[in-house]
Amino acid sequence: VMGAHDGSLWIGHNRSLYVKQPHEDTFRNIPLDLHPNAYIYRMMSDRDGDIWVTATDSSVRRFVGGQLVTTWSSKEYGNIPHLTLDRDNDLWMTTGWGIMRIHKPDFPQVRPNAYRLSGDPREGFTRILEDHEGNIWLGSWHHGLDKVSEKNVIKLSVESSMIGFADLAGHLWLQNHHGLLECWQRDDGQWTIADHKLVP
């Protein structure tokens, strides 16, 4: 279940997608034409308010104003657990293979750039965060948290999940199995990680 910028409510259940607009009394069912054995994997909203729906047949669907405008397959790289649109209008997608990046106006006519940060086939990033400075961070169970820039990669070894966000102060918050991890850069350039245990 997710709420969109326009106030609409989106519900994905197995193979079905339901949408309720603020001025409507009932949900409407949107056909997705998925592979017979596939189901909805993730739903996300980008900074433009577009809705993205990924499925276990490696398909990606983009909705604008509640209407389907793009269907694309990422089957070369597997399912897409997360995507985000950064402030430069670049679309970032995580896969079990690595990451993909493409300028949103070029998608899907132009093939996304696909690459791994480490070359490790287990890289499998599951989460993308953009911090207050516009830096992109990628989260992975195997490799922790990686900051991507044009010049280098900063790695933070943390145990995280697919859930997290960046606050206005530039701190990164990531859910783990017993609470939240808080990561931030000190004035001396070093990184600090605080483990906030919320459950025993």
Backbone as CSV, one residue per row, in Angstrom:
resi,resn,N_x,N_y,N_z,CA_x,CA_y,CA_z,C_x,C_y,C_z
1,VAL,0.839,-1.188,0.000,0.000,0.000,0.000,0.873,1.236,0.000
2,MET,0.532,2.240,-0.822,1.279,3.493,-0.799,0.377,4.643,-1.227
3,GLY,0.681,5.814,-0.693,-0.015,7.021,-1.085,0.825,7.810,-2.063
4,ALA,0.200,8.359,-3.094,0.911,9.133,-4.111,0.831,10.623,-3.797
5,HIS,1.657,11.415,-4.513,1.700,12.860,-4.292,0.365,13.527,-4.557
6,ASP,-0.435,12.971,-5.468,-1.717,13.588,-5.833,-2.857,13.177,-4.905
7,GLY,-2.527,12.420,-3.845,-3.539,11.999,-2.886,-4.192,10.673,-3.208
8,SER,-3.812,10.053,-4.323,-4.390,8.754,-4.678,-3.777,7.651,-3.817
9,LEU,-4.503,6.575,-3.682,-4.069,5.428,-2.890,-3.854,4.250,-3.826
10,TRP,-2.663,3.608,-3.721,-2.300,2.493,-4.591,-2.118,1.242,-3.733
11,ILE,-2.746,0.158,-4.159,-2.639,-1.114,-3.451,-2.232,-2.194,-4.448
12,GLY,-1.131,-2.865,-4.169,-0.698,-3.996,-4.969,-0.884,-5.276,-4.185
13,HIS,-1.569,-6.239,-4.761,-1.819,-7.505,-4.081,-1.642,-8.638,-5.081
14,ASN,-0.586,-9.446,-4.875,-0.260,-10.545,-5.782,-0.116,-10.033,-7.221
15,ARG,-1.094,-10.303,-8.077,-1.014,-9.897,-9.481,-1.893,-8.686,-9.795
16,SER,-2.556,-8.154,-8.778,-3.554,-7.107,-9.009,-3.087,-5.756,-8.474
17,LEU,-3.423,-4.701,-9.217,-3.114,-3.339,-8.825,-4.422,-2.552,-8.756
18,TYR,-4.672,-1.931,-7.597,-5.888,-1.160,-7.387,-5.521,0.282,-7.059
19,VAL,-6.255,1.223,-7.643,-5.990,2.649,-7.436,-7.289,3.361,-7.102
20,LYS,-7.222,4.226,-6.085,-8.369,5.052,-5.727,-7.936,6.514,-5.759
21,GLN,-8.559,7.305,-6.627,-8.290,8.732,-6.715,-9.061,9.468,-5.615
22,PRO,-8.580,10.650,-5.182,-9.258,11.369,-4.087,-10.732,11.670,-4.365
23,HIS,-11.093,11.904,-5.632,-12.468,12.263,-5.974,-13.343,11.043,-6.286
24,GLU,-12.787,9.847,-6.175,-13.530,8.630,-6.492,-13.926,7.896,-5.222
25,ASP,-15.043,7.191,-5.277,-15.539,6.453,-4.116,-15.049,5.012,-4.079
26,THR,-14.632,4.491,-5.206,-14.233,3.085,-5.273,-12.845,2.951,-5.903
27,PHE,-12.250,1.779,-5.703,-10.964,1.451,-6.319,-11.205,0.945,-7.735
28,ARG,-10.280,1.251,-8.630,-10.341,0.646,-9.963,-9.160,-0.307,-10.124
29,ASN,-9.406,-1.383,-10.815,-8.396,-2.411,-11.045,-7.662,-2.091,-12.339
30,ILE,-6.326,-1.980,-12.269,-5.527,-1.673,-13.454,-4.872,-2.956,-13.960
31,PRO,-5.197,-3.399,-15.176,-4.568,-4.617,-15.723,-3.065,-4.405,-15.929
32,LEU,-2.255,-5.378,-15.554,-0.800,-5.269,-15.684,-0.221,-6.208,-16.740
33,ASP,-0.969,-7.222,-17.152,-0.493,-8.170,-18.160,0.844,-8.782,-17.746
34,LEU,0.899,-9.287,-16.519,2.111,-9.922,-16.012,2.272,-11.326,-16.586
35,HIS,3.502,-11.849,-16.509,3.755,-13.248,-16.826,2.850,-14.105,-15.924
36,PRO,2.369,-15.259,-16.406,1.417,-16.067,-15.618,1.870,-16.395,-14.202
37,ASN,3.177,-16.576,-13.985,3.660,-16.941,-12.654,4.203,-15.748,-11.864
38,ALA,4.034,-14.533,-12.357,4.626,-13.354,-11.721,3.623,-12.642,-10.814
39,TYR,4.170,-11.828,-9.929,3.342,-10.997,-9.056,4.054,-9.665,-8.807
40,ILE,3.341,-8.713,-8.254,3.915,-7.391,-7.982,5.014,-7.521,-6.939
41,TYR,6.148,-6.886,-7.216,7.312,-6.959,-6.332,7.429,-5.707,-5.467
42,ARG,7.460,-4.516,-6.090,7.586,-3.263,-5.353,6.782,-2.164,-6.043
43,MET,6.363,-1.166,-5.243,5.745,0.049,-5.768,6.455,1.246,-5.150
44,MET,6.785,2.240,-5.979,7.509,3.413,-5.512,7.002,4.653,-6.219
45,SER,7.130,5.800,-5.566,6.784,7.083,-6.173,8.060,7.915,-6.267
46,ASP,8.296,8.559,-7.437,9.508,9.371,-7.560,9.204,10.840,-7.244
47,ARG,10.221,11.699,-7.313,10.058,13.096,-6.919,9.135,13.874,-7.854
48,ASP,8.866,13.336,-9.048,7.918,13.960,-9.974,6.479,13.532,-9.698
49,GLY,6.312,12.538,-8.804,4.985,12.012,-8.522,4.593,10.829,-9.384
50,ASP,5.482,10.394,-10.293,5.197,9.208,-11.101,5.263,7.958,-10.219
51,ILE,4.428,6.983,-10.542,4.397,5.725,-9.801,5.111,4.659,-10.618
52,TRP,5.981,3.914,-9.956,6.722,2.828,-10.593,6.336,1.514,-9.925
53,VAL,5.992,0.525,-10.735,5.606,-0.794,-10.232,6.531,-1.822,-10.864
54,THR,7.244,-2.580,-10.026,8.092,-3.656,-10.540,7.450,-4.995,-10.186
55,ALA,7.768,-6.007,-10.978,7.170,-7.329,-10.780,8.246,-8.406,-10.875
56,THR,7.892,-9.618,-10.434,8.855,-10.709,-10.392,9.132,-11.323,-11.755
57,ASP,8.527,-10.796,-12.812,8.919,-11.206,-14.170,9.938,-10.217,-14.743
58,SER,10.587,-9.437,-13.846,11.618,-8.451,-14.209,11.050,-7.283,-15.018
59,SER,9.765,-7.042,-14.903,9.158,-5.928,-15.622,9.079,-4.688,-14.744
60,VAL,9.094,-3.535,-15.407,8.977,-2.238,-14.746,7.875,-1.464,-15.464
61,ARG,6.948,-0.900,-14.697,5.869,-0.103,-15.275,5.850,1.276,-14.624
62,ARG,5.691,2.298,-15.469,5.634,3.680,-14.993,4.241,4.247,-15.269
63,PHE,3.662,4.844,-14.223,2.344,5.459,-14.333,2.470,6.961,-14.114
64,VAL,1.831,7.735,-14.975,1.794,9.191,-14.849,0.332,9.608,-14.801
65,GLY,-0.046,10.307,-13.727,-1.445,10.701,-13.590,-2.389,9.529,-13.539
66,GLY,-1.920,8.407,-13.012,-2.753,7.210,-12.911,-2.840,6.392,-14.178
67,GLN,-2.138,6.816,-15.242,-2.176,6.104,-16.520,-0.835,5.429,-16.804
68,LEU,-0.887,4.202,-17.297,0.329,3.482,-17.665,0.939,4.114,-18.913
69,VAL,2.215,4.529,-18.818,2.878,5.157,-19.970,4.100,4.378,-20.439
70,THR,4.666,3.523,-19.587,5.883,2.791,-19.955,5.858,1.395,-19.364
71,THR,6.223,0.401,-20.171,6.483,-0.953,-19.693,7.842,-1.372,-20.242
72,TRP,8.708,-1.884,-19.369,10.072,-2.243,-19.767,10.505,-3.492,-19.011
73,SER,11.390,-4.272,-19.610,11.879,-5.494,-18.978,13.348,-5.359,-18.609
74,SER,13.672,-5.744,-17.372,15.055,-5.740,-16.896,15.588,-7.161,-16.762
75,LYS,15.064,-8.088,-17.579,15.351,-9.511,-17.365,16.826,-9.864,-17.462
76,GLU,17.636,-9.054,-18.159,19.077,-9.323,-18.198,19.700,-9.211,-16.810
77,TYR,19.104,-8.393,-15.947,19.702,-8.091,-14.643,18.844,-8.542,-13.471
78,GLY,17.663,-9.084,-13.730,16.824,-9.595,-12.654,15.803,-8.580,-12.173
79,ASN,15.141,-8.930,-11.070,14.095,-8.080,-10.517,14.672,-6.793,-9.930
80,ILE,13.838,-5.775,-9.861,14.253,-4.472,-9.346,13.558,-4.220,-8.007
81,PRO,14.303,-4.322,-6.887,13.685,-4.087,-5.578,13.509,-2.618,-5.235
82,HIS,14.280,-1.728,-5.868,14.136,-0.315,-5.525,14.621,0.568,-6.664
83,LEU,13.997,1.737,-6.776,14.475,2.756,-7.706,14.199,4.123,-7.112
84,THR,14.965,5.104,-7.561,14.763,6.477,-7.108,15.162,7.434,-8.212
85,LEU,14.590,8.625,-8.179,14.912,9.683,-9.127,15.655,10.767,-8.372
86,ASP,16.928,11.028,-8.761,17.704,12.017,-8.024,17.420,13.436,-8.518
87,ARG,18.036,14.417,-7.890,17.748,15.816,-8.216,18.289,16.226,-9.582
88,ASP,19.154,15.388,-10.177,19.656,15.638,-11.530,18.802,14.964,-12.590
89,ASN,17.660,14.410,-12.168,16.726,13.722,-13.062,17.298,12.418,-13.614
90,ASP,18.210,11.812,-12.853,18.722,10.492,-13.197,17.951,9.436,-12.416
91,LEU,17.564,8.389,-13.104,16.840,7.287,-12.504,17.840,6.198,-12.119
92,TRP,17.836,5.800,-10.854,18.712,4.746,-10.334,17.849,3.536,-9.995
93,MET,18.305,2.341,-10.402,17.582,1.111,-10.110,18.550,0.071,-9.553
94,THR,18.135,-0.617,-8.501,18.933,-1.712,-7.964,18.419,-3.028,-8.518
95,THR,19.333,-3.976,-8.695,18.967,-5.323,-9.124,19.808,-6.321,-8.360
96,GLY,19.500,-7.602,-8.529,20.329,-8.628,-7.917,21.702,-8.708,-8.545
97,TRP,21.879,-8.089,-9.704,23.156,-8.101,-10.411,24.043,-6.926,-10.013
98,GLY,23.451,-5.764,-9.776,24.197,-4.551,-9.476,23.264,-3.350,-9.513
99,ILE,23.669,-2.291,-10.209,22.828,-1.099,-10.302,22.711,-0.643,-11.750
100,MET,21.617,0.074,-12.025,21.413,0.668,-13.340,21.113,2.149,-13.150
101,ARG,21.555,2.952,-14.126,21.356,4.399,-14.053,21.068,4.933,-15.454
102,ILE,20.061,5.826,-15.541,19.714,6.417,-16.827,19.015,7.751,-16.588
103,HIS,19.215,8.716,-17.485,18.513,9.982,-17.421,17.034,9.709,-17.696
104,LYS,16.161,10.151,-16.817,14.744,9.768,-16.909,14.106,10.081,-18.264
105,PRO,14.358,11.258,-18.868,13.729,11.515,-20.179,14.147,10.529,-21.267
106,ASP,15.280,9.831,-21.064,15.759,8.868,-22.059,15.182,7.470,-21.865
107,PHE,14.503,7.249,-20.738,14.013,5.915,-20.407,12.639,5.702,-21.012
108,PRO,12.352,4.542,-21.670,13.230,3.386,-21.859,13.862,3.320,-23.252
109,GLN,13.796,4.426,-24.018,14.324,4.382,-25.386,15.825,4.097,-25.409
110,VAL,16.559,4.609,-24.414,18.000,4.388,-24.317,18.258,3.325,-23.264
111,ARG,19.182,2.434,-23.547,19.517,1.357,-22.614,20.208,1.926,-21.366
112,PRO,19.754,1.567,-20.160,20.406,2.075,-18.945,21.845,1.598,-18.824
113,ASN,22.691,2.415,-18.184,24.047,1.986,-17.844,23.956,1.034,-16.661
114,ALA,24.533,-0.152,-16.800,24.497,-1.155,-15.738,25.921,-1.468,-15.309
115,TYR,26.157,-1.474,-13.993,27.498,-1.753,-13.505,27.467,-2.211,-12.052
116,ARG,28.590,-2.797,-11.649,28.782,-3.188,-10.254,29.841,-2.281,-9.642
117,LEU,29.701,-1.983,-8.359,30.706,-1.158,-7.689,31.927,-1.969,-7.308
118,SER,31.721,-3.249,-6.955,32.824,-4.055,-6.447,33.229,-5.181,-7.377
119,GLY,32.378,-5.532,-8.332,32.641,-6.693,-9.171,32.183,-7.985,-8.541
120,ASP,31.713,-7.925,-7.289,31.252,-9.109,-6.584,29.846,-9.472,-7.080
121,PRO,29.638,-10.683,-7.586,28.307,-11.067,-8.075,27.245,-11.100,-6.978
122,ARG,27.681,-11.078,-5.698,26.719,-11.050,-4.594,26.311,-9.632,-4.226
123,GLU,26.776,-8.643,-4.982,26.588,-7.249,-4.597,25.126,-6.959,-4.260
124,GLY,24.226,-7.247,-5.170,22.799,-7.232,-4.897,22.284,-6.081,-4.055
125,PHE,22.406,-4.843,-4.492,21.900,-3.718,-3.724,20.378,-3.757,-3.672
126,THR,19.828,-3.387,-2.516,18.388,-3.454,-2.320,17.760,-2.109,-2.003
127,ARG,18.547,-1.088,-1.711,17.985,0.196,-1.302,18.826,1.334,-1.859
128,ILE,18.162,2.438,-2.257,18.838,3.631,-2.736,18.368,4.818,-1.906
129,LEU,19.324,5.607,-1.419,19.003,6.814,-0.673,19.720,7.999,-1.305
130,GLU,19.070,9.152,-1.323,19.719,10.388,-1.744,19.789,11.313,-0.530
131,ASP,20.997,11.763,-0.171,21.111,12.609,1.013,20.881,14.080,0.668
132,HIS,21.015,14.965,1.679,20.681,16.376,1.503,21.624,17.100,0.550
133,GLU,22.786,16.509,0.258,23.731,17.097,-0.691,23.588,16.514,-2.091
134,GLY,22.655,15.591,-2.269,22.453,14.974,-3.571,23.302,13.749,-3.815
135,ASN,24.012,13.278,-2.786,24.801,12.057,-2.929,23.884,10.836,-2.931
136,ILE,24.259,9.829,-3.706,23.495,8.587,-3.784,24.185,7.524,-2.927
137,TRP,23.387,6.860,-2.090,23.859,5.772,-1.240,23.111,4.508,-1.620
138,LEU,23.835,3.401,-1.688,23.256,2.103,-2.027,23.425,1.151,-0.849
139,GLY,22.337,0.506,-0.462,22.373,-0.417,0.664,22.340,-1.861,0.215
140,SER,23.090,-2.705,0.913,23.164,-4.126,0.589,23.376,-4.919,1.864
141,TRP,22.755,-6.102,1.948,22.983,-6.971,3.105,24.435,-7.429,3.161
142,HIS,25.060,-7.666,2.014,26.406,-8.226,1.990,27.494,-7.166,2.148
143,HIS,27.253,-5.959,1.630,28.322,-4.959,1.583,28.046,-3.720,2.416
144,GLY,26.929,-3.657,3.112,26.629,-2.494,3.924,26.112,-1.341,3.085
145,LEU,26.705,-0.160,3.291,26.232,1.054,2.642,27.357,1.654,1.819
146,ASP,27.077,1.974,0.550,28.078,2.530,-0.350,27.625,3.891,-0.857
147,LYS,28.509,4.889,-0.735,28.234,6.215,-1.274,28.849,6.299,-2.665
148,VAL,28.036,6.716,-3.637,28.493,6.767,-5.018,28.728,8.218,-5.406
149,SER,29.894,8.508,-5.969,30.169,9.819,-6.546,30.924,9.583,-7.845
150,GLU,31.136,10.649,-8.599,31.856,10.504,-9.860,33.328,10.177,-9.644
151,LYS,33.854,10.448,-8.432,35.282,10.272,-8.197,35.622,9.036,-7.373
152,ASN,34.770,8.678,-6.435,35.132,7.563,-5.565,33.889,6.935,-4.947
153,VAL,34.133,5.898,-4.191,33.067,5.203,-3.471,33.472,5.123,-2.011
154,ILE,32.575,5.522,-1.128,32.799,5.389,0.305,31.969,4.218,0.793
155,LYS,32.597,3.316,1.543,31.885,2.140,2.030,31.735,2.206,3.548
156,LEU,30.530,1.939,4.028,30.259,1.814,5.451,29.776,0.395,5.694
157,SER,30.468,-0.342,6.537,30.097,-1.728,6.812,29.015,-1.753,7.885
158,VAL,27.785,-1.864,7.453,26.665,-1.917,8.375,25.720,-3.019,7.932
159,GLU,24.984,-3.544,8.897,23.944,-4.517,8.591,22.633,-3.756,8.457
160,SER,22.091,-3.717,7.268,20.889,-2.920,7.043,19.861,-3.735,6.286
161,SER,18.716,-3.114,6.056,17.660,-3.780,5.303,17.268,-2.903,4.129
162,MET,16.099,-3.175,3.555,15.646,-2.413,2.397,14.954,-1.122,2.805
163,ILE,14.847,-0.841,4.116,14.106,0.318,4.582,15.068,1.334,5.159
164,GLY,14.969,2.580,4.704,15.834,3.628,5.225,15.496,4.961,4.606
165,PHE,16.092,6.028,5.134,15.884,7.362,4.593,17.020,8.271,5.038
166,ALA,17.134,9.410,4.380,18.111,10.439,4.752,17.350,11.633,5.299
167,ASP,17.775,12.170,6.468,17.073,13.324,7.034,17.697,14.630,6.546
168,LEU,17.132,15.759,6.955,17.579,17.063,6.479,18.968,17.435,6.984
169,ALA,19.405,16.808,8.062,20.733,17.083,8.604,21.820,16.275,7.899
170,GLY,21.410,15.395,6.984,22.383,14.575,6.274,22.670,13.250,6.931
171,HIS,21.925,12.902,7.983,22.104,11.608,8.633,21.323,10.552,7.859
172,LEU,21.913,9.373,7.738,21.260,8.242,7.090,20.705,7.319,8.168
173,TRP,19.454,6.924,8.027,18.796,6.040,8.981,18.409,4.757,8.260
174,LEU,18.815,3.617,8.827,18.576,2.317,8.205,18.015,1.352,9.237
175,GLN,17.006,0.615,8.830,16.432,-0.379,9.719,17.306,-1.625,9.744
176,ASN,17.522,-2.177,10.939,18.158,-3.487,11.049,17.248,-4.391,11.882
177,HIS,17.753,-5.553,12.297,16.871,-6.539,12.917,16.430,-6.165,14.329
178,HIS,17.068,-5.179,14.969,16.654,-4.818,16.326,16.392,-3.321,16.512
179,GLY,16.394,-2.546,15.439,16.136,-1.121,15.589,16.587,-0.317,14.384
180,LEU,17.328,0.772,14.650,17.768,1.671,13.591,19.255,1.959,13.702
181,LEU,19.910,2.050,12.555,21.290,2.520,12.481,21.280,3.966,11.994
182,GLU,22.061,4.814,12.657,22.195,6.213,12.258,23.642,6.450,11.823
183,CYS,23.830,6.929,10.603,25.174,7.156,10.053,25.304,8.631,9.669
184,TRP,26.405,9.268,10.080,26.629,10.653,9.695,28.121,10.962,9.643
185,GLN,28.463,11.989,8.870,29.849,12.395,8.703,30.163,13.549,9.642
186,ARG,31.210,13.392,10.443,31.602,14.437,11.379,32.344,15.564,10.655
187,ASP,32.606,16.638,11.369,33.308,17.781,10.782,34.710,17.428,10.325
188,ASP,35.322,16.402,10.960,36.682,16.010,10.569,36.695,15.059,9.367
189,GLY,35.503,14.793,8.793,35.423,13.940,7.606,35.203,12.476,7.900
190,GLN,35.345,12.061,9.162,35.147,10.660,9.521,33.656,10.362,9.698
191,TRP,33.319,9.091,9.524,31.928,8.680,9.647,31.664,8.023,10.987
192,THR,30.522,8.306,11.566,30.084,7.720,12.831,28.817,6.904,12.590
193,ILE,28.742,5.747,13.216,27.570,4.879,13.120,27.055,4.612,14.511
194,ALA,25.784,4.973,14.762,25.158,4.722,16.048,24.078,3.665,15.869
195,ASP,24.072,2.688,16.770,23.098,1.595,16.723,22.032,1.861,17.771
196,HIS,20.838,2.241,17.331,19.727,2.522,18.237,18.877,1.254,18.386
197,LYS,19.028,0.564,19.498,18.299,-0.686,19.713,16.905,-0.378,20.255
198,LEU,15.902,-0.778,19.496,14.517,-0.508,19.865,13.811,-1.730,20.412
199,VAL,14.338,-2.923,20.074,13.752,-4.155,20.596,14.870,-5.000,21.189
200,PRO,14.576,-5.821,22.189,15.609,-6.670,22.825,16.241,-7.646,21.843
